[in-house]
Amino acid sequence: MARIAVVGNASRDVNRVKRRSLRRPGGTVLYASLALTALGHDVVPIGHAPPRAYAWLKRAVADVSHLHVAVPGTQFLNEYENEHRRQWARRGPELAIRDESGLDGADAVLLGPVLGEVPDDVRAPAGVPSLLDLQGRVRRVGERNLRGWRPITVEAGTLGPTGTDHVHASADEVHLITGETDLEAALRTLGASTRSTPVVTLGALGAIAFDGEMHRCRPERLVLDDPTGAGDVFDAGFLHAVVQGCDLGTALAWGCATAGHFLERRWTRDPLERFASAAEVERRAATMA
């Protein structure tokens, strides 16, 4: 399988769903690295991680030489109502990557900042498939409250070229980023401004992408009371399919199938059991493309 570099900082998340409060590690570098490892890839996580997230990654990933323990790390407070989220943060290390040596020899690169810690000029090696998860590029933090939390908003306005083949955002993010209320118009605007193929996840309704024509994946309906990590796991499944040379519609199906498996197993005792093998995802994706 491929050698895939995943860049970003892991975090410590506090998720409030109804009357429950759950504490767990988070961040694209954590969830995507674990999902890509389960899919059979040689993963190189690059960035910082709080102790618990670092322990998860060290247990699953062979090469953690570019991963550093952060005390304290970046922290998020997430309040969910259905699939809508309000969010606050406490910032940890500001830079996930100081040089690009960890990208050498990579067959694919996933840039997954959570709070702007991956500089805009970080690029995948020439000809290497790449994906940028936009959430950490467009978040902005407000003034600190009495408990030290800063409210997070998504910055409105178009982005410049990203230097990646694909960009991923949620539906809410893409509307705010582009200022477009129509989803198809928003994808066209995002693709033109970033010069990348835009991929937008729609929660339980699947995902959509635009490369000159629209592609859509419609998965089976899931109840998403706590969707934390689903977008990061989607990134892993999507990039896996891209590396295998799949078309865009199939890549969307792999992303949705990988995330669906992850969400159905959110109460497993061992967190690593939440991530599907390639064979499991392939069976599920076949019904979605």
PEHU-V272726 format. One record per residue. PSI is psi as a letter, one per 40 degrees, with the letter a starting at -180 (* if undefined). OMEGA is omega as a letter, one per 40 degrees, with the letter a starting at -180 (* if undefined). Layout:
BEGIN
psi = (PSI | PSI)
omega = (OMEGA | OMEGA)
END
This chain:
BEGIN
psi = (a | i | h | h | h | h | h | i | h | i | i | h | h | h | h | h | h | b | e | i | h | h | h | i | i | a | i | d | d | c | d | d | d | d | d | d | d | d | e | e | i | h | h | g | h | h | a | i | h | i | d | d | d | d | d | d | d | d | d | d | h | d | h | f | e | e | h | i | h | h | h | i | a | h | i | i | h | h | h | h | h | b | e | i | h | i | i | i | i | h | h | a | h | d | h | d | h | d | i | f | d | e | e | h | e | i | e | i | h | h | h | g | i | d | f | f | e | h | i | d | e | h | i | i | i | h | e | h | h | i | h | h | h | e | d | e | d | e | i | i | i | a | i | h | a | d | e | e | i | h | i | h | i | h | h | i | i | i | i | a | h | e | e | i | d | i | i | h | i | i | d | d | d | d | d | d | d | d | e | h | d | h | d | d | d | d | d | d | d | d | d | d | d | e | f | i | h | h | h | h | i | f | b | e | e | b | i | i | i | h | f | d | i | h | i | i | h | g | i | i | h | i | h | g | d | g | e | h | e | d | d | d | d | d | d | d | d | d | d | d | d | d | d | e | e | i | i | d | d | d | d | d | d | d | d | d | d | d | d | d | d | d | d | e | f | e | e | i | d | h | d | e | e | e | h | i | i | d | d | d | d | d | d | d | d | d | e | d | *)
omega = (a | i | a | i | i | a | i | i | i | a | i | a | i | a | i | a | a | a | a | i | a | i | a | i | i | i | a | a | i | a | a | i | i | i | i | i | i | i | i | a | i | a | i | i | a | i | i | i | i | a | a | i | i | i | i | a | a | i | a | a | a | a | i | a | i | a | a | i | i | i | e | i | i | a | i | i | a | i | a | i | a | i | a | a | i | a | i | a | i | a | i | i | a | a | i | a | a | i | a | a | i | i | a | i | a | i | i | a | i | i | a | i | i | a | i | a | i | a | a | a | i | a | i | i | a | i | a | i | a | a | i | i | a | a | a | i | a | i | i | a | a | a | a | i | a | i | i | i | i | i | a | i | i | a | i | i | a | i | i | i | a | a | i | i | a | i | a | i | i | i | i | a | a | i | a | a | a | a | a | i | i | a | a | i | i | i | i | a | a | i | a | a | a | a | i | i | a | i | a | i | a | a | a | a | i | a | a | i | a | i | a | i | a | i | a | i | i | a | i | a | i | i | a | i | i | a | a | i | a | i | i | i | i | i | a | a | i | a | i | a | i | i | i | i | a | i | a | i | i | i | i | a | i | i | a | a | i | i | i | i | a | a | i | a | a | a | i | a | i | a | a | i | i | a | a | i | i | a | i | a | a | i | a | a | a | a | a | a | *)
END
